Structure formats: structure tokens, C-alpha cells
Amino acid sequence: MIEVRDLHTYRGINYVLQGVSLTIADGVCTVLLGRNGMGKTTLVHSIMGLLRPRSGAITLGTEAQGTEDLVGRAPFQIAQRGIALIPQGRRIFPSLTVEENLTLGARGGAWTLDRVYDLFGQLKQRRRNRGGQLSGGEQQMLAIGRALLTNPSLLLMDEPSEGLAPVIVEQIGEIIAGLRRDGLSIFLVEQNYGLAIDSADLIHILSNGRVVWHGTASELDRTAEVREAHLGI
């Protein structure tokens, strides 16, 4: 479990996160919704150690098992604790082959190269192609496969549907559903409302650097005034 408590993070002089608190529970898909520029990626980067908050805490673990504050840890140290990031824009290595991209940070565990190829048959067919030769959808599959091969306990997914055709977004949703069934903890940052609602166990809405609403997918679907005020739908 990750608990974010009263987190304040700046990007340069911009005061982005203004006291964010939320919990990412084990074994569920927690979704973060919000319009552009509300601080969603800043929160992901704060959790992953890519940005250092000015104040607040990000703790990993439970009171029974012991907790650790992640603030101040380097990204590689956070990754070593079982947290994997699928970044916005995929960020695959275009000059490396598909297989080189997948195995670059692989660690032993339940997720193996063969298992990733079983999940993404297109990647197996194109394993000798360079990352830059793939379509946007294939690059997103590559980014997901690369993260899974680190055998994480928590997967941070930042806008995985961005720029993808509806049929590919549907495939991404099926992949997330399968990972949920496997019990993987997921923190999904999205603007695609349909994908978010279908994937979520719990939803938080971020607006102007603050969590302004949280609840279940069914509760949000029944609350038109919240959707209109904070999501524009």
C-alpha cells in the first residue's frame, strides 16, 4: 500500500500539488481523473522520485508490516521496491529492438519474456524490429510489457490511452482487467472516462492540485454534477 499525505510539489516556480492526500491500496485499481494541467503527472512523478515534494509524505507498506517514506529516494531505489512506471508518451528506446527494450530492466519473477509475448503476440512477431518502427499502439504494449518484466507489486500507468485509436484503447482496457484479476496493484492516471470507469475499484478526482472527490466508479457515474464540474462531461 502507498499512502500520500498532504503532498506539496512544485515544478519550477509553479505550485502544482497543494496538499494531496490519497491511498493506493494493495490488489486493486485506483484511478486518478482530472482535466489537463491539474497535477496528475506531477503526482505520479512525485511518487516515482522524479520530482521531490517540498513537504508531505509518501509511505510504502502498512503499520503491521512496517512503513518506509519514499520522499527523497532516487527513482531506481523506488523501482527496486517493486514500483514500475509506464510513463505518459511511452518513452520507449526507438533505436533498440523490441526485445532489447523489454529485457533492459527485467528482473526475475512470475513475469517472463515468454509470458509477455503470450500477452502481446504482436510484440513477439516484431521482436527484432526497432522501437521507433512500431505503431503508437505497439509502443504502448511495449511500455506495458517492459514494466511488467520488472515484476512489480505496483504499476503506475500515466495516460496509457493517450493518442490511441478506440480499438487499441479497448485492448488496453482488457489488459488492465487481466492484471486486476491477477491481483496486481494499479494506479491508473487517465482522461478517458470510459476506460477509467471500466477499470476502477476506487476513483480520485484531482483539480487545481487538490483531491476534490473520491469514491467508487458507480458512485461517480451517478453523480453528474461532479463530472460536469471537474471533468467537463
Beta strands, then each sheet from edge to edge (+ up, - down):
strand 1: 2-11
strand 2: 14-24
strand 3: 29-33
strand 4: 55-62
strand 5: 66-69
strand 6: 83-86
strand 7: 154-158
strand 8: 185-190
strand 9: 202-207
strand 10: 210-215
sheet 1: 2+ 1- 4+ 5-
sheet 2: 6+ 7+ 8+ 3+ 9+ 10-
end
